[in-house]
Amino acid sequence: MAKRNHVKFNVKGFQALREDPKVQADLVARARKISDASGGEDMGYLVRDNLAREGRSGASVIAIGHAANHNRKYQTLIRNLQEGGGP
């Protein structure tokens, strides 16, 4: 029988990453790139910190006014997700 390798998760390390200000800054920068590729704040794509859950980093791109209609019709935010980086 093959020997199984066991994976130990560093829960404190995961929590430290979720609360790291550098991670929050990176998420906001990625959201800003998506917003800019979609038309930017002039058009109505706003970037906001999303810290609704305590101990979690996050950022949101919000479409208001003309941008909301534009996004609904052309799916602009979905089409520009790759601008935020990542795989």
HELIX and SHEET records of a PDB file:
HELIX    1   1 VAL A   11  GLU A   19  1                                   9    
HELIX    2   2 PRO A   21  SER A   38  1                                  18    
HELIX    3   3 GLY A   40  MET A   43  1                                   4    
HELIX    4   4 HIS A   66  TYR A   74  1                                   9    
HELIX    5   5 THR A   76  ARG A   79  1                                   4    
HELIX    6   6 LEU A   81  GLY A   84  5                                   4    
SHEET    1   A 2 TYR A  45  ASP A  49  0                                        
SHEET    2   A 2 ALA A  59  ALA A  63 -1                                        
END                                                                             
